[in-house]
Amino acid sequence: MSQLVPLQTPGQSFKSQLLCFESGGQRYACDLLWVKEVLRSPVVTPVRLAPDYVRGVIHLRGHILTALDLEVRLGQPQGESAGANRCIVFKTSADLLRLSNPPKECEAADSDPIGVLVDAIGDILPPETSILPAPPEALSGLDSRFIAGVISDGGELVMVLRVGALVSIVETRKSRTE
């Protein structure tokens, strides 16, 4: 069983680019090294008996992609199933291991493709973006296992996600038992 490690020491700058996006009225960012592609207006097929944070599956060029509901995965109550405009598809463990400098949590990635449904894609933040420590879970209302820190961007807070934890099989099993 692998131990998840922080992306960086809080308060230091990030070494790679960050992809910003919006979901449920909240702004988020993730390490761009994890992102394989972004799908526009994906067709999601619901799956019976799947965990509540799995919105369904997407047929993608002959492969089945698990589509996660970001808010539910982060511990928010399940709202109305609004049609997501985009799906951020994350690289599999095999994709990440082929990189010359893979992300620190790449061993947590699954061998099957996983995506997160979001409302909109934003900017790409440059390397050396300063990340502040994550707020306590009681203040943010989000599951702190999935939050690496926050960025102050034009007066708004952007939650930086730990993609390795978000797509991890180990974290998924913990969620089911809690």
N, C-alpha and C positions, 0 to 999 in steps of 0.2 A: 504494500500500500504506500503510495507516494505522499509525501507531506507537501502541502501547498506553501509557497514562500511568497513574501511580499514582492511586488514588482520592483520596488526601490525603497530607499529610505525616505520617509515622508519629509517634505520640504525641499527635496532636491529636484533637479530637473530631470525630465524624462528623456531617454536616449533615442527613441524612435518617434515617428509621426503618430498622431492620434486622429482617428476618425470621429467627428462629432455627429450626433443624430438626436432626434426627438421622438419621444414615445409617451403617450398619456400626459402631455403637457409638461413633462420634465425633460431637461437636456442631459445627455449622456455622452461619453467618449470611450473609445476602446483603442488598444494598440493596433495600428494598421497592419502590422506583421501577421496578425491573426486572420485578417480579412481576405477571403478568396475572391468574392465578387458580391455585387449588390443586385438583387432581382427587383424588377419593377412590376408592381401589381400582381403578385403571385397568387395562383389559385391554390387554396389550402383545403385539403380533404380531411374532415374530422375523423378521429380514430376512437372507437368505443373502448372504454376501460383504460385509456391512457391517463397518466397523472394529470392533474388539473392545469399544470403549467405547460403542457404540450397542447398546442392549438390544433395540431394535425400534421399531415405530411404533404410535401410538395413533390410532384414528379418533375425531375430536372434532368433532361437529356439521358433518359434511361436509368437514372438512379433515384432512389427515394431519399428525400431530405426531411429530417425531423424539424418541424417549425415550432419554436418555443414562444410562449407569451411572456414578454419581458417583465411586465408588471407583476404577474403572478409568481414568476421565478424569483423576483426580488422581494417577495413577501407582501405585496400589496393585494387588497381584495380584488377578486375577479369582477371586472366591470362588464359593461355591454361589449359584445364582440364586434367592435368597429372594424371595418375592413382596413387592414394595414396597407399602406401604399408601397412599402419596400420590405425586402427581407435581406438582412446581412448574413451571407453565407460564410461560415468560418472554415478555415483549413482543417483537414483531418490530421491525426498524429503523423501519418506518413508524409503529408505535405510539409508540415512544420520541420520534421527531421531532415528534409532535403535542403533547408535553408542553411547558408553558411554561418549565420548567427541567429539561431532560433530563440524565441521568447523563453523566459525562465520557466514558465509553467507548461511548456509544450508537452511534457509527459502526461499531463492531466487530460489532454485532448482525446476524443473518441476516434475510433477507426471509421465510423460512419459519419457522413456529412450532417451538420447541425446548423440551423439558421435561427435568427431572432427576428421576429416581426416588429417593425417600427413604423412610425408615421411619416417621418421625413429624414433625409440625409442632409447633413450640414457641411461645414468646412473641414478641411484637414489642417490640424494644428502642426506647426513645425517642431522638429526635434528641439530639445532643451526647454520645453514648456515646463514651467514650475508647477508642481502638484503639491497641494497642501494635504495634511492628514485628513482622513475621513471623519465626518461627524459621528458622534455616538449614535447607535442604532435607535435609541429612544427619541432623538431629535430628528433624524432623517426619515424614520419609519421604514427604512429599507434593510434587508438582511445584510448585515455587515460582512459576511463571508464573501460577498460578491463585489464589494466596493474597495478600490485601491486608494482612493483619495478624491479630492475635489480641485477644480480649477476655477478661478474667478475670471470670468470672461465678460467684460463690459457690464459689470454690476450683477451679473447672474452667476449662480453656481452651476457648474457642470460636473456631474458625478462620473468619475473614471472607473470603469468596470474592470474586474479581474476576469477576463474571458476564460482563463484556464479553470477557474472555479465554476463559472457559469455553465460551461459545457462538460464538466467533469462527471464521469460515471460515479466516482466515489462521493462527490457532493450530492449527486442525484439520489443515491441510496440513503444518505443522511437525511435528506429532505423527506423521503418517504417514511422514515422511522420516527420522525419528530412529530 
